[in-house]
Amino acid sequence: MKTPKQTKKNSIQELAKALRLSPATISRVLNNHPHVHTTTRNRVMAFVEKTGYTRNIMASGLRTNRTNAVGLIVPRFSMFMHTEVITTIQSGLHAHGYNLIICQSNDSLDMEKDLARTLYASRVDAVIAACTLSTADFSHFDILTENDIPVLFYDRVPVQPYNACIVKGDDFRGGFIAASHLIQLGCKRISYLSGSLTCNIYIDRYAGFEKAMMQHKMAIRKDWVFYQELTADNARKAMYRLFAKAPFPDAIMAANDVTAIAVLEYAKEVGIKIPEDLRIVGYSNDPRSAIITPSITTIEQFPANIGQVIVTEVLKRLKGDVGSEVLYPEPIIVPVELIRRMST
């Protein structure tokens, strides 16, 4: 068998001729089509690796109107929630022949807008996005939806109706069961550390907290509710204010685990006993919440489940199983669960 020179960008036709296979078979292998015999796939891929063949994705996309690529925009790769979701999505889509282009917005709205335009220009087949904390207007995604490119939002999603699939954890339920847990343990003075109420996840978590407090006829002290960026530094500042003057809270509910961990560390530094003097509940089941001493009660969001739902919904749209006439679909809500640990 004659081997094409490695310096040449071999066409599918040349590969087919060299391997004595049809161009259609070569194309199916290169596009990771599931219905190709393993022996044939291995033979083609071994030859591709040997000759240094590189498929021109853009040129292929122009011919087929498909690139077999899906774009993903996340605020930060370092966030545990998104790490799990990314891993699940990438594995799930790859099994169906799609590559994932992963982009980080750094929680910058301007960068998010640029990434939406870049993914459109890259001719991706669909876009998945978890938006920034400051994203209130989602019109920069219109260029995708108006050109029949499916868009799916997860976690941080539009508050107002938008023509896209939405997948999210049950943040209202999470806030409700976290607050109810503290109330059932006898806590009477509960402080809440929230993110900005411009973001859906913090709107819903606070609404759940509020519902539980109202249901048990407990007053919410406005000066004990903090709306701020959920950083360790801000959590420490909130703790300083809360414990500067009696009466002190007997429980703190934090809208994420970063904040809950900072609350715990501050309490230990100043001699507040956990859970005897102060009970703490976090949110998201960050791995650190399980290994810190004492371990922190939290809300499990099941990010892998969210990722699996996203894969299913994206594939439905790529296969045309969801018609364009389905406008403003109902959000898909993934259940959450309270994980009780030593902090309560």
C-alpha positions as a LaTeX table, in Angstrom:
\begin{tabular}{lrrr}
\hline
Residue & $x$ (\AA) & $y$ (\AA) & $z$ (\AA) \\
\hline
Met1 & 0.00 & 0.00 & 0.00 \\
Lys2 & 1.42 & 3.32 & $-1.05$ \\
Thr3 & 1.63 & 5.84 & 1.79 \\
Pro4 & 0.98 & 9.52 & 0.98 \\
Lys5 & 3.77 & 11.87 & 2.03 \\
Gln6 & 3.30 & 13.14 & 5.58 \\
Thr7 & 3.95 & 16.71 & 4.51 \\
Lys8 & 0.87 & 16.73 & 2.34 \\
Lys9 & $-2.58$ & 17.52 & 3.75 \\
Asn10 & $-4.22$ & 14.36 & 2.44 \\
Ser11 & $-7.82$ & 14.59 & 1.28 \\
Ile12 & $-10.50$ & 12.10 & 2.23 \\
Gln13 & $-10.36$ & 10.80 & $-1.34$ \\
Glu14 & $-6.63$ & 10.10 & $-1.06$ \\
Leu15 & $-7.09$ & 8.31 & 2.24 \\
Ala16 & $-9.90$ & 6.24 & 0.75 \\
Lys17 & $-7.74$ & 5.31 & $-2.25$ \\
Ala18 & $-4.75$ & 4.37 & $-0.10$ \\
Leu19 & $-6.87$ & 2.24 & 2.26 \\
Arg20 & $-9.15$ & 0.86 & $-0.47$ \\
Leu21 & $-12.24$ & 2.07 & 1.36 \\
Ser22 & $-15.06$ & 4.34 & 0.25 \\
Pro23 & $-14.78$ & 8.08 & 0.94 \\
Ala24 & $-18.05$ & 7.78 & 2.89 \\
Thr25 & $-16.48$ & 5.23 & 5.25 \\
Ile26 & $-13.43$ & 7.45 & 5.79 \\
Ser27 & $-15.71$ & 10.40 & 6.50 \\
Arg28 & $-17.73$ & 8.42 & 9.05 \\
Val29 & $-14.56$ & 7.39 & 10.89 \\
Leu30 & $-13.18$ & 10.95 & 10.96 \\
Asn31 & $-16.50$ & 12.27 & 12.25 \\
Asn32 & $-16.56$ & 9.59 & 14.97 \\
His33 & $-19.79$ & 8.09 & 13.63 \\
Pro34 & $-20.96$ & 5.27 & 15.92 \\
His35 & $-21.90$ & 2.87 & 13.10 \\
Val36 & $-18.41$ & 1.92 & 11.95 \\
His37 & $-16.81$ & $-1.48$ & 12.59 \\
Thr38 & $-14.08$ & $-1.30$ & 15.23 \\
Thr39 & $-11.53$ & $-3.00$ & 12.96 \\
Thr40 & $-12.16$ & $-0.47$ & 10.19 \\
Arg41 & $-12.03$ & 2.46 & 12.61 \\
Asn42 & $-8.71$ & 1.30 & 14.09 \\
Arg43 & $-7.22$ & 0.73 & 10.65 \\
Val44 & $-8.18$ & 4.20 & 9.43 \\
Met45 & $-7.03$ & 5.96 & 12.60 \\
Ala46 & $-3.69$ & 4.15 & 12.60 \\
Phe47 & $-3.12$ & 5.29 & 9.02 \\
Val48 & $-4.23$ & 8.84 & 9.84 \\
Glu49 & $-1.76$ & 8.99 & 12.73 \\
Lys50 & 1.03 & 7.62 & 10.55 \\
Thr51 & 0.47 & 10.10 & 7.71 \\
Gly52 & $-0.32$ & 13.14 & 9.86 \\
Tyr53 & $-3.70$ & 13.75 & 8.23 \\
Thr54 & $-5.57$ & 16.76 & 9.61 \\
Arg55 & $-9.23$ & 17.25 & 8.76 \\
Asn56 & $-10.19$ & 20.80 & 7.81 \\
Ile57 & $-13.17$ & 21.27 & 10.13 \\
Met58 & $-14.17$ & 24.62 & 8.70 \\
Ala59 & $-14.13$ & 23.38 & 5.11 \\
Ser60 & $-16.05$ & 20.28 & 6.09 \\
Gly61 & $-18.59$ & 22.44 & 7.91 \\
Leu62 & $-19.15$ & 24.60 & 4.84 \\
Arg63 & $-19.99$ & 21.50 & 2.81 \\
Thr64 & $-22.22$ & 19.78 & 5.34 \\
Asn65 & $-23.47$ & 22.78 & 7.36 \\
Arg66 & $-22.26$ & 20.86 & 10.42 \\
Thr67 & $-18.95$ & 21.03 & 12.28 \\
Asn68 & $-19.72$ & 18.38 & 14.90 \\
Ala69 & $-18.57$ & 20.93 & 17.47 \\
Val70 & $-20.50$ & 22.33 & 20.43 \\
Gly71 & $-19.43$ & 25.49 & 22.25 \\
Leu72 & $-19.50$ & 25.77 & 26.04 \\
Ile73 & $-19.13$ & 29.03 & 28.00 \\
Val74 & $-18.53$ & 28.86 & 31.76 \\
Pro75 & $-17.64$ & 31.60 & 34.27 \\
Arg76 & $-14.57$ & 29.83 & 35.68 \\
Phe77 & $-13.03$ & 26.40 & 35.16 \\
Ser78 & $-11.92$ & 26.34 & 38.81 \\
Met79 & $-15.46$ & 26.22 & 40.21 \\
Phe80 & $-16.23$ & 22.66 & 41.34 \\
Met81 & $-19.79$ & 22.79 & 40.01 \\
His82 & $-18.60$ & 23.58 & 36.48 \\
Thr83 & $-15.67$ & 21.14 & 36.55 \\
Glu84 & $-18.10$ & 18.26 & 37.09 \\
Val85 & $-20.57$ & 19.52 & 34.50 \\
Ile86 & $-17.84$ & 20.05 & 31.87 \\
Thr87 & $-16.45$ & 16.53 & 32.36 \\
Thr88 & $-19.88$ & 14.95 & 31.99 \\
Ile89 & $-20.83$ & 17.00 & 28.93 \\
Gln90 & $-17.53$ & 16.37 & 27.16 \\
Ser91 & $-17.72$ & 12.61 & 27.71 \\
Gly92 & $-21.37$ & 12.42 & 26.70 \\
Leu93 & $-21.03$ & 14.45 & 23.51 \\
His94 & $-17.80$ & 12.74 & 22.46 \\
Ala95 & $-19.56$ & 9.38 & 22.62 \\
His96 & $-21.94$ & 10.71 & 19.94 \\
Gly97 & $-19.25$ & 12.16 & 17.68 \\
Tyr98 & $-19.20$ & 15.77 & 18.91 \\
Asn99 & $-16.23$ & 17.78 & 20.11 \\
Leu100 & $-16.62$ & 20.35 & 22.88 \\
Ile101 & $-15.05$ & 23.80 & 22.56 \\
Ile102 & $-14.71$ & 25.02 & 26.16 \\
Cys103 & $-14.50$ & 28.77 & 26.82 \\
Gln104 & $-14.04$ & 30.68 & 30.09 \\
Ser105 & $-15.63$ & 34.10 & 30.50 \\
Asn106 & $-13.76$ & 34.89 & 33.74 \\
Asp107 & $-17.15$ & 36.11 & 34.96 \\
Ser108 & $-16.79$ & 39.06 & 32.56 \\
Leu109 & $-19.90$ & 40.10 & 30.63 \\
Asp110 & $-17.80$ & 41.70 & 27.87 \\
Met111 & $-15.83$ & 38.49 & 27.42 \\
Glu112 & $-19.04$ & 36.46 & 27.43 \\
Lys113 & $-20.38$ & 38.62 & 24.59 \\
Asp114 & $-17.14$ & 38.16 & 22.62 \\
Leu115 & $-17.25$ & 34.40 & 23.14 \\
Ala116 & $-20.85$ & 34.17 & 21.89 \\
Arg117 & $-19.82$ & 35.98 & 18.70 \\
Thr118 & $-16.68$ & 33.86 & 18.33 \\
Leu119 & $-18.60$ & 30.60 & 18.67 \\
Tyr120 & $-21.12$ & 31.80 & 16.08 \\
Ala121 & $-18.28$ & 32.67 & 13.69 \\
Ser122 & $-16.77$ & 29.23 & 14.35 \\
Arg123 & $-19.97$ & 27.63 & 13.01 \\
Val124 & $-20.59$ & 25.47 & 16.08 \\
Asp125 & $-23.67$ & 23.28 & 15.97 \\
Ala126 & $-24.93$ & 24.36 & 19.42 \\
Val127 & $-23.92$ & 26.50 & 22.40 \\
Ile128 & $-24.19$ & 25.71 & 26.11 \\
Ala129 & $-23.69$ & 28.57 & 28.57 \\
Ala130 & $-23.54$ & 29.26 & 32.30 \\
Cys131 & $-23.53$ & 33.03 & 32.38 \\
Thr132 & $-21.77$ & 35.66 & 34.45 \\
Leu133 & $-23.17$ & 37.08 & 37.68 \\
Ser134 & $-23.79$ & 40.39 & 35.92 \\
Thr135 & $-25.60$ & 39.00 & 32.85 \\
Ala136 & $-29.10$ & 40.48 & 32.92 \\
Asp137 & $-29.60$ & 41.06 & 29.19 \\
Phe138 & $-29.09$ & 37.88 & 27.16 \\
Ser139 & $-29.52$ & 39.48 & 23.72 \\
His140 & $-25.90$ & 38.72 & 22.77 \\
Phe141 & $-27.05$ & 35.11 & 22.31 \\
Asp142 & $-29.71$ & 36.21 & 19.78 \\
Ile143 & $-27.23$ & 35.90 & 16.91 \\
Leu144 & $-27.20$ & 32.16 & 17.62 \\
Thr145 & $-30.91$ & 31.51 & 18.15 \\
Glu146 & $-31.89$ & 33.67 & 15.17 \\
Asn147 & $-29.65$ & 31.52 & 12.97 \\
Asp148 & $-31.13$ & 28.24 & 14.23 \\
Ile149 & $-28.16$ & 27.36 & 16.43 \\
Pro150 & $-29.60$ & 25.76 & 19.58 \\
Val151 & $-28.68$ & 27.48 & 22.84 \\
Leu152 & $-28.91$ & 25.83 & 26.25 \\
Phe153 & $-28.38$ & 27.67 & 29.54 \\
Tyr154 & $-27.58$ & 26.00 & 32.84 \\
Asp155 & $-27.02$ & 27.11 & 36.45 \\
Arg156 & $-26.94$ & 30.89 & 35.87 \\
Val157 & $-29.81$ & 31.33 & 33.44 \\
Pro158 & $-32.19$ & 34.03 & 32.14 \\
Val159 & $-34.70$ & 35.25 & 34.71 \\
Gln160 & $-37.03$ & 36.49 & 31.96 \\
Pro161 & $-38.38$ & 34.13 & 29.25 \\
Tyr162 & $-35.83$ & 33.35 & 26.55 \\
Asn163 & $-36.06$ & 31.06 & 23.53 \\
Ala164 & $-33.61$ & 28.47 & 24.80 \\
Cys165 & $-33.52$ & 25.29 & 26.82 \\
Ile166 & $-32.77$ & 25.89 & 30.51 \\
Val167 & $-31.38$ & 23.28 & 32.91 \\
Lys168 & $-30.86$ & 24.17 & 36.56 \\
Gly169 & $-30.72$ & 22.75 & 40.04 \\
Asp170 & $-33.75$ & 23.23 & 42.27 \\
Asp171 & $-32.32$ & 26.30 & 44.03 \\
Phe172 & $-35.64$ & 27.24 & 45.64 \\
Arg173 & $-35.95$ & 23.78 & 47.14 \\
Gly174 & $-32.31$ & 23.91 & 48.24 \\
Gly175 & $-32.82$ & 27.18 & 50.09 \\
Phe176 & $-36.02$ & 25.89 & 51.64 \\
Ile177 & $-34.65$ & 22.59 & 52.98 \\
Ala178 & $-31.46$ & 24.24 & 54.26 \\
Ala179 & $-33.40$ & 26.81 & 56.28 \\
Ser180 & $-35.96$ & 24.23 & 57.43 \\
His181 & $-33.12$ & 22.01 & 58.67 \\
Leu182 & $-31.78$ & 24.81 & 60.88 \\
Ile183 & $-35.24$ & 25.70 & 62.17 \\
Gln184 & $-36.00$ & 22.06 & 63.02 \\
Leu185 & $-32.78$ & 21.94 & 65.06 \\
Gly186 & $-34.13$ & 24.78 & 67.18 \\
Cys187 & $-32.27$ & 27.73 & 65.66 \\
Lys188 & $-34.08$ & 31.01 & 66.30 \\
Arg189 & $-31.65$ & 33.66 & 65.05 \\
Ile190 & $-30.62$ & 32.80 & 61.49 \\
Ser191 & $-28.40$ & 35.00 & 59.34 \\
Tyr192 & $-28.27$ & 34.57 & 55.56 \\
Leu193 & $-25.24$ & 35.31 & 53.36 \\
Ser194 & $-26.49$ & 35.69 & 49.78 \\
Gly195 & $-25.06$ & 36.58 & 46.43 \\
Ser196 & $-26.50$ & 39.43 & 44.39 \\
Leu197 & $-30.22$ & 39.15 & 43.69 \\
Thr198 & $-29.57$ & 40.03 & 40.04 \\
Cys199 & $-28.64$ & 36.36 & 39.53 \\
Asn200 & $-31.30$ & 33.65 & 39.33 \\
Ile201 & $-29.57$ & 31.15 & 41.60 \\
Tyr202 & $-29.37$ & 33.61 & 44.48 \\
Ile203 & $-32.91$ & 34.88 & 43.87 \\
Asp204 & $-34.24$ & 31.33 & 44.14 \\
Arg205 & $-32.10$ & 30.26 & 47.10 \\
Tyr206 & $-33.14$ & 33.32 & 49.08 \\
Ala207 & $-36.79$ & 32.78 & 48.13 \\
Gly208 & $-36.56$ & 29.25 & 49.52 \\
Phe209 & $-34.98$ & 30.54 & 52.74 \\
Glu210 & $-37.68$ & 33.21 & 53.03 \\
Lys211 & $-40.48$ & 30.68 & 52.47 \\
Ala212 & $-39.17$ & 28.41 & 55.23 \\
Met213 & $-38.88$ & 31.31 & 57.67 \\
Met214 & $-42.41$ & 32.50 & 56.88 \\
Gln215 & $-43.81$ & 28.99 & 57.13 \\
His216 & $-42.42$ & 28.71 & 60.66 \\
Lys217 & $-43.50$ & 32.27 & 61.53 \\
Met218 & $-39.95$ & 33.41 & 62.09 \\
Ala219 & $-38.88$ & 37.00 & 61.45 \\
Ile220 & $-36.01$ & 37.78 & 59.09 \\
Arg221 & $-33.68$ & 40.45 & 60.42 \\
Lys222 & $-32.75$ & 42.65 & 57.46 \\
Asp223 & $-29.42$ & 43.58 & 59.05 \\
Trp224 & $-28.56$ & 39.87 & 59.20 \\
Val225 & $-29.05$ & 39.32 & 55.46 \\
Phe226 & $-26.03$ & 40.17 & 53.29 \\
Tyr227 & $-26.20$ & 40.57 & 49.50 \\
Gln228 & $-22.62$ & 40.55 & 48.26 \\
Glu229 & $-20.05$ & 38.78 & 46.14 \\
Leu230 & $-19.61$ & 35.41 & 47.80 \\
Thr231 & $-15.91$ & 35.57 & 48.63 \\
Ala232 & $-14.04$ & 34.46 & 51.74 \\
Asp233 & $-13.09$ & 38.06 & 52.49 \\
Asn234 & $-16.71$ & 39.27 & 52.34 \\
Ala235 & $-17.79$ & 36.38 & 54.55 \\
Arg236 & $-15.25$ & 37.35 & 57.20 \\
Lys237 & $-16.44$ & 40.98 & 57.08 \\
Ala238 & $-20.03$ & 39.81 & 57.56 \\
Met239 & $-19.00$ & 37.66 & 60.52 \\
Tyr240 & $-17.21$ & 40.59 & 62.14 \\
Arg241 & $-20.37$ & 42.69 & 61.90 \\
Leu242 & $-22.65$ & 39.90 & 63.10 \\
Phe243 & $-20.59$ & 39.21 & 66.22 \\
Ala244 & $-19.63$ & 42.79 & 67.06 \\
Lys245 & $-22.68$ & 43.24 & 69.26 \\
Ala246 & $-25.23$ & 40.97 & 70.97 \\
Pro247 & $-27.61$ & 39.38 & 70.26 \\
Phe248 & $-25.61$ & 37.03 & 68.06 \\
Pro249 & $-26.99$ & 34.65 & 65.42 \\
Asp250 & $-27.20$ & 30.98 & 66.36 \\
Ala251 & $-27.08$ & 29.84 & 62.71 \\
Ile252 & $-25.71$ & 31.02 & 59.39 \\
Met253 & $-26.94$ & 29.88 & 56.02 \\
Ala254 & $-24.52$ & 30.61 & 53.19 \\
Ala255 & $-25.43$ & 30.60 & 49.49 \\
Asn256 & $-22.22$ & 28.78 & 48.59 \\
Asp257 & $-19.58$ & 26.63 & 50.28 \\
Val258 & $-16.73$ & 29.12 & 49.79 \\
Thr259 & $-18.62$ & 31.45 & 52.11 \\
Ala260 & $-19.57$ & 28.68 & 54.55 \\
Ile261 & $-15.93$ & 27.58 & 54.85 \\
Ala262 & $-14.82$ & 31.17 & 55.54 \\
Val263 & $-17.54$ & 31.51 & 58.19 \\
Leu264 & $-16.34$ & 28.31 & 59.86 \\
Glu265 & $-12.69$ & 29.39 & 59.83 \\
Tyr266 & $-13.54$ & 32.79 & 61.33 \\
Ala267 & $-15.66$ & 31.18 & 64.04 \\
Lys268 & $-12.82$ & 28.86 & 65.02 \\
Glu269 & $-10.35$ & 31.75 & 65.16 \\
Val270 & $-12.48$ & 33.79 & 67.60 \\
Gly271 & $-13.57$ & 30.87 & 69.78 \\
Ile272 & $-17.14$ & 30.35 & 68.54 \\
Lys273 & $-17.94$ & 26.66 & 68.98 \\
Ile274 & $-19.45$ & 24.81 & 66.01 \\
Pro275 & $-22.20$ & 23.55 & 66.24 \\
Glu276 & $-22.76$ & 24.32 & 69.96 \\
Asp277 & $-22.76$ & 28.12 & 69.58 \\
Leu278 & $-23.34$ & 28.43 & 65.84 \\
Arg279 & $-24.69$ & 26.06 & 63.20 \\
Ile280 & $-23.63$ & 26.49 & 59.56 \\
Val281 & $-25.15$ & 25.32 & 56.27 \\
Gly282 & $-23.47$ & 25.89 & 52.91 \\
Tyr283 & $-24.47$ & 25.19 & 49.33 \\
Ser284 & $-23.00$ & 23.12 & 46.45 \\
Asn285 & $-21.16$ & 20.28 & 48.25 \\
Asp286 & $-17.69$ & 21.51 & 47.36 \\
Pro287 & $-15.23$ & 18.67 & 48.24 \\
Arg288 & $-13.58$ & 20.95 & 50.82 \\
Ser289 & $-16.81$ & 21.07 & 52.82 \\
Ala290 & $-16.43$ & 17.35 & 53.58 \\
Ile291 & $-12.78$ & 17.41 & 54.69 \\
Ile292 & $-12.65$ & 20.59 & 56.78 \\
Thr293 & $-13.05$ & 20.16 & 60.56 \\
Pro294 & $-15.84$ & 20.17 & 61.51 \\
Ser295 & $-17.31$ & 19.14 & 58.17 \\
Ile296 & $-20.01$ & 21.41 & 56.76 \\
Thr297 & $-23.66$ & 20.59 & 56.14 \\
Thr298 & $-24.46$ & 21.58 & 52.57 \\
Ile299 & $-26.80$ & 21.20 & 49.61 \\
Glu300 & $-25.76$ & 18.68 & 46.96 \\
Gln301 & $-26.53$ & 19.95 & 43.44 \\
Phe302 & $-25.58$ & 16.75 & 41.56 \\
Pro303 & $-23.59$ & 18.48 & 38.79 \\
Ala304 & $-23.02$ & 15.19 & 36.97 \\
Asn305 & $-26.81$ & 14.77 & 36.72 \\
Ile306 & $-27.10$ & 18.31 & 35.37 \\
Gly307 & $-24.43$ & 17.48 & 32.79 \\
Gln308 & $-26.26$ & 14.32 & 31.71 \\
Val309 & $-29.52$ & 16.22 & 31.24 \\
Ile310 & $-27.66$ & 18.84 & 29.18 \\
Val311 & $-26.18$ & 16.16 & 26.91 \\
Thr312 & $-29.62$ & 14.61 & 26.36 \\
Glu313 & $-31.23$ & 17.95 & 25.55 \\
Val314 & $-28.43$ & 19.12 & 23.23 \\
Leu315 & $-28.51$ & 15.85 & 21.28 \\
Lys316 & $-32.31$ & 16.11 & 20.92 \\
Arg317 & $-31.88$ & 19.51 & 19.28 \\
Leu318 & $-28.98$ & 18.45 & 17.09 \\
Lys319 & $-31.02$ & 15.50 & 15.83 \\
Gly320 & $-34.06$ & 17.70 & 15.23 \\
Asp321 & $-36.18$ & 15.94 & 17.86 \\
Val322 & $-37.24$ & 19.32 & 19.27 \\
Gly323 & $-38.95$ & 21.54 & 16.71 \\
Ser324 & $-38.25$ & 25.25 & 16.35 \\
Glu325 & $-41.92$ & 25.88 & 17.09 \\
Val326 & $-41.25$ & 25.08 & 20.77 \\
Leu327 & $-40.75$ & 28.61 & 22.09 \\
Tyr328 & $-39.80$ & 29.47 & 25.68 \\
Pro329 & $-39.70$ & 25.85 & 26.92 \\
Glu330 & $-40.22$ & 25.18 & 30.62 \\
Pro331 & $-36.95$ & 24.96 & 32.59 \\
Ile332 & $-35.73$ & 21.46 & 33.43 \\
Ile333 & $-35.22$ & 21.32 & 37.19 \\
Val334 & $-32.69$ & 18.85 & 38.65 \\
Pro335 & $-33.42$ & 17.80 & 42.28 \\
Val336 & $-31.06$ & 18.73 & 45.13 \\
Glu337 & $-30.43$ & 17.10 & 48.50 \\
Leu338 & $-29.34$ & 18.17 & 51.98 \\
Ile339 & $-26.09$ & 16.53 & 53.14 \\
Arg340 & $-25.94$ & 16.75 & 56.93 \\
Arg341 & $-22.49$ & 16.93 & 58.50 \\
Met342 & $-20.87$ & 18.05 & 61.76 \\
Ser343 & $-21.57$ & 21.79 & 61.41 \\
Thr344 & $-25.23$ & 21.24 & 62.30 \\
\hline
\end{tabular}
